[in-house]
């Protein structure tokens, strides 16, 4: 137990026989008036964690009233692990029993309370990412409760509920890793990632943990969704910070397109046009802030755009769809001279470049540049991640019950996490836009 307390950042001395009588082993820690209240509380927390792990904590023995605790005495847990080779059922997920992770310095152990499934994970489940290593536990949209802390952790307490940021860093590596997907790249090879949240527990660095107020709580709202919509909030904040609040176009009305519309309205965009070719998506877009929903393939699209923008084109075009040269060329046609093109949707064609940079490079490195196209001067900004957006994101959603309802309206809560594998095999993506799960059953 003394060794565990040392791991938790508390210097103690263990005394046992023959220094003290048999069966009277004890642990000594020294406190002084120089210690702050926070340090004393941290010491008490560490003793509580270690005692519960060793099965020494007993409410009956102390006479204290029973209290709820989420600290896990168990050593193993259920988790979905990934394999590149398909399993017997044709999928790539296996329900496994694995050790409960122990938080290292600067890390938190989080008990999973809900998860949501990102579109990237939906692709992973179909083996579209060869760089993801066998045995990885996926899942990077996670909300849970802190049940243990590693050494040298400050500013977090047991019982706090947090949502995880999926992007993390490692000292000495310029690229980021993503929870449950891949670590930083080294000479084209990806390091093994930190495991994700399709499990009972996960560990995350403290800088990836964002405390969520009680008003944002499952089951009425799944805070794990904040990680996904953080990208869209960042796009909307970019429009706000750069005063691009006039006529704005959003290309693509999938999940991120709808969320971008929702946040853009919240940040003050005055007139918003959504572009899509799928009829069902076009209908959804009418309920998420768009003043006009235009069919990207309509033969009279140019006339419709001229009517909406008084012939000026759009002040800002947000490319959520990405994918093909045709989409990129349409974005260039829609933006006005002196306007901005915000790139978010990824492109698989490396031959599409701006000033020698591929579009994906512009997005992942969040480059900002200006170029000329057919007589127009266009400012380009790549956006990804959630850097600096979390306080705005949490406050914006927490203070708007209407926004919470709209975010949840696109989500199908599938049940508990033990269903993830079977649901993945039977999933109808035309009916399920976004899915989410409660924890594994007790």
URZIPE-V477800 format. One record per residue. N is the residue number from 1. RES is the residue in three letters. OMEGA is omega in whole degrees, -180 to 180 (999 if undefined). D_CENTER is the distance of its C-alpha to the mean C-alpha in whole Angstrom. Layout:
# URZIPE-V477800
N RES OMEGA D_CENTER
N RES OMEGA D_CENTER
This chain:
# URZIPE-V477800
1 UNK 178 35
2 UNK 178 36
3 UNK 180 34
4 UNK 178 31
5 UNK 176 32
6 UNK 177 32
7 UNK -179 29
8 UNK 173 27
9 UNK 179 29
10 UNK -179 32
11 UNK -179 35
12 UNK 175 38
13 UNK 176 41
14 UNK 178 42
15 UNK 178 45
16 UNK -179 47
17 UNK 15 51
18 UNK 180 53
19 UNK 176 52
20 UNK -179 51
21 UNK 176 53
22 UNK 179 52
23 UNK 178 49
24 UNK 179 48
25 UNK -177 46
26 UNK 178 44
27 UNK -180 41
28 UNK 173 42
29 UNK -178 39
30 UNK 175 41
31 UNK 178 40
32 UNK 180 42
33 UNK 180 42
34 UNK 179 40
35 UNK 178 37
36 UNK 177 34
37 UNK 180 33
38 UNK -180 30
39 UNK 179 31
40 UNK 179 33
41 UNK 178 30
42 UNK 178 28
43 UNK 179 31
44 UNK 178 32
45 UNK -179 28
46 UNK 177 29
47 UNK 180 32
48 UNK 179 30
49 UNK -176 28
50 UNK -179 30
51 UNK 180 33
52 UNK 178 31
53 UNK -179 30
54 UNK 180 33
55 UNK -177 34
56 UNK -174 36
57 UNK -179 35
58 UNK 176 37
59 UNK -178 37
60 UNK -178 41
61 UNK -177 42
62 UNK -176 41
63 UNK 180 42
64 UNK 177 39
65 UNK 179 38
66 UNK 178 35
67 UNK 178 31
68 UNK 177 28
69 UNK 178 26
70 UNK 178 23
71 UNK -171 24
72 UNK 175 24
73 UNK -175 28
74 UNK -178 27
75 UNK 178 26
76 UNK -177 25
77 UNK 173 22
78 UNK 180 21
79 UNK 173 18
80 UNK 179 18
81 UNK -175 19
82 UNK 172 19
83 UNK -179 22
84 UNK 175 23
85 UNK -179 26
86 UNK 179 26
87 UNK -178 27
88 UNK -180 30
89 UNK 178 29
90 UNK 180 27
91 UNK -179 24
92 UNK 179 22
93 UNK 177 20
94 UNK 176 22
95 UNK -172 22
96 UNK 171 23
97 UNK -174 24
98 UNK 179 23
99 UNK 171 23
100 UNK -178 21
101 UNK 176 20
102 UNK -177 21
103 UNK 176 20
104 UNK 178 21
105 UNK 179 22
106 UNK -178 19
107 UNK 177 17
108 UNK 169 16
109 UNK -174 17
110 UNK 173 14
111 UNK -173 16
112 UNK 177 14
113 UNK 172 14
114 UNK 176 12
115 UNK 170 10
116 UNK -171 9
117 UNK 179 10
118 UNK 176 8
119 UNK 176 12
120 UNK 177 11
121 UNK 177 12
122 UNK 176 14
123 UNK 179 16
124 UNK -178 16
125 UNK 177 17
126 UNK 172 20
127 UNK -180 21
128 UNK -178 20
129 UNK -177 18
130 UNK -178 21
131 UNK 179 20
132 UNK -171 18
133 UNK 177 20
134 UNK 179 22
135 UNK 178 21
136 UNK 172 17
137 UNK -178 15
138 UNK 175 12
139 UNK -178 9
140 UNK 170 5
141 UNK -167 4
142 UNK 173 7
143 UNK -180 9
144 UNK -175 12
145 UNK 179 16
146 UNK 180 17
147 UNK 177 20
148 UNK 179 21
149 UNK 177 21
150 UNK 177 22
151 UNK 174 25
152 UNK 176 25
153 UNK 178 22
154 UNK 174 22
155 UNK 178 21
156 UNK 180 19
157 UNK 175 21
158 UNK 178 21
159 UNK 177 20
160 UNK 180 18
161 UNK -172 15
162 UNK 170 11
163 UNK -174 8
164 UNK 165 6
165 UNK -173 5
166 UNK -177 5
167 UNK 180 8
168 UNK -178 11
169 UNK 172 15
170 UNK -179 18
171 UNK 176 21
172 UNK -179 23
173 UNK -177 21
174 UNK -178 20
175 UNK 178 17
176 UNK 168 14
177 UNK 179 12
178 UNK -180 9
179 UNK 173 9
180 UNK 179 11
181 UNK -180 12
182 UNK 176 14
183 UNK 177 15
184 UNK -179 17
185 UNK 177 20
186 UNK -179 23
187 UNK 177 26
188 UNK 178 24
189 UNK -177 23
190 UNK 173 20
191 UNK 175 20
192 UNK -175 18
193 UNK 163 15
194 UNK -178 13
195 UNK -177 13
196 UNK -165 10
197 UNK 175 10
198 UNK -173 13
199 UNK 176 15
200 UNK -179 17
201 UNK 169 16
202 UNK 173 14
203 UNK 177 14
204 UNK 173 12
205 UNK -179 13
206 UNK -178 14
207 UNK 175 13
208 UNK -175 9
209 UNK 180 10
210 UNK -176 11
211 UNK -177 13
212 UNK 179 13
213 UNK -176 17
214 UNK -179 19
215 UNK 176 19
216 UNK -173 16
217 UNK 176 16
218 UNK 7 16
219 UNK -177 18
220 UNK 177 19
221 UNK 178 15
222 UNK -178 12
223 UNK 177 10
224 UNK -180 7
225 UNK -179 7
226 UNK -179 7
227 UNK -179 3
228 UNK -176 5
229 UNK 177 8
230 UNK 176 8
231 UNK -176 9
232 UNK 175 12
233 UNK 179 12
234 UNK 176 13
235 UNK -178 15
236 UNK 179 17
237 UNK 176 18
238 UNK 178 19
239 UNK -179 22
240 UNK -177 22
241 UNK -177 23
242 UNK 176 25
243 UNK 177 27
244 UNK -170 26
245 UNK -180 27
246 UNK 177 30
247 UNK -177 29
248 UNK 177 26
249 UNK 174 25
250 UNK -177 22
251 UNK -179 22
252 UNK -177 21
253 UNK 168 20
254 UNK -175 18
255 UNK -178 14
256 UNK 176 13
257 UNK 179 17
258 UNK 180 17
259 UNK 176 14
260 UNK 177 16
261 UNK -178 19
262 UNK -179 18
263 UNK 179 17
264 UNK 176 20
265 UNK -179 22
266 UNK -180 21
267 UNK 170 21
268 UNK 176 25
269 UNK -173 25
270 UNK -177 29
271 UNK -171 29
272 UNK 176 26
273 UNK 179 27
274 UNK -178 25
275 UNK -176 26
276 UNK 176 26
277 UNK -179 28
278 UNK -176 27
279 UNK -179 29
280 UNK 178 26
281 UNK 178 24
282 UNK -180 26
283 UNK 178 27
284 UNK -176 24
285 UNK -180 23
286 UNK -178 26
287 UNK -176 25
288 UNK 170 22
289 UNK -177 24
290 UNK 174 26
291 UNK 178 29
292 UNK 176 30
293 UNK -172 29
294 UNK 177 30
295 UNK -176 31
296 UNK -179 30
297 UNK -178 33
298 UNK -179 36
299 UNK -180 39
300 UNK -176 39
301 UNK -178 36
302 UNK 179 37
303 UNK 179 39
304 UNK 179 37
305 UNK 178 35
306 UNK 179 38
307 UNK -178 39
308 UNK -174 35
309 UNK -176 35
310 UNK 176 39
311 UNK -176 39
312 UNK -170 37
313 UNK -174 34
314 UNK 177 30
315 UNK 177 30
316 UNK 175 26
317 UNK -180 25
318 UNK -178 21
319 UNK 177 21
320 UNK -173 18
321 UNK -176 20
322 UNK 170 21
323 UNK -171 22
324 UNK 177 26
325 UNK -180 29
326 UNK 179 30
327 UNK -179 27
328 UNK -180 27
329 UNK 177 30
330 UNK 177 30
331 UNK -179 28
332 UNK 178 30
333 UNK -174 33
334 UNK -175 31
335 UNK -179 30
336 UNK 174 33
337 UNK -178 35
338 UNK -179 33
339 UNK -176 30
340 UNK 173 27
341 UNK -180 25
342 UNK -178 21
343 UNK 178 19
344 UNK 179 16
345 UNK -174 17
346 UNK -179 18
347 UNK 179 21
348 UNK -176 23
349 UNK -178 26
350 UNK 180 27
351 UNK 178 30
352 UNK -175 28
353 UNK 170 28
354 UNK -179 29
355 UNK 176 31
356 UNK 179 31
357 UNK 172 27
358 UNK -178 25
359 UNK 178 23
360 UNK 177 20
361 UNK 178 21
362 UNK -178 21
363 UNK -174 17
364 UNK 179 16
365 UNK 178 18
366 UNK -180 18
367 UNK 178 22
368 UNK -178 24
369 UNK 179 27
370 UNK 177 30
371 UNK -179 32
372 UNK -179 35
373 UNK 178 35
374 UNK 176 38
375 UNK 180 40
376 UNK 174 36
377 UNK -173 35
378 UNK 176 31
379 UNK -176 28
380 UNK 177 25
381 UNK 174 22
382 UNK -178 19
383 UNK 173 15
384 UNK 176 12
385 UNK -175 9
386 UNK -174 9
387 UNK 177 12
388 UNK -173 14
389 UNK -170 12
390 UNK 179 11
391 UNK 178 14
392 UNK -177 15
393 UNK -177 12
394 UNK -180 13
395 UNK -178 16
396 UNK -178 17
397 UNK -177 15
398 UNK -177 17
399 UNK -177 20
400 UNK 176 20
401 UNK 179 21
402 UNK 179 21
403 UNK 176 18
404 UNK -179 17
405 UNK -179 19
406 UNK 178 18
407 UNK -179 15
408 UNK -177 16
409 UNK -180 19
410 UNK -171 17
411 UNK 171 15
412 UNK 177 18
413 UNK -170 17
414 UNK -175 19
415 UNK -178 20
416 UNK -171 19
417 UNK 179 17
418 UNK -180 21
419 UNK -171 21
420 UNK -177 18
421 UNK -179 21
422 UNK 179 23
423 UNK -179 21
424 UNK 180 20
425 UNK -175 23
426 UNK -171 25
427 UNK 172 22
428 UNK -175 23
429 UNK 177 21
430 UNK -179 23
431 UNK -177 23
432 UNK -179 19
433 UNK -178 17
434 UNK 180 14
435 UNK -178 14
436 UNK -175 13
437 UNK 169 15
438 UNK -177 16
439 UNK 171 17
440 UNK 177 20
441 UNK -179 23
442 UNK 999 25
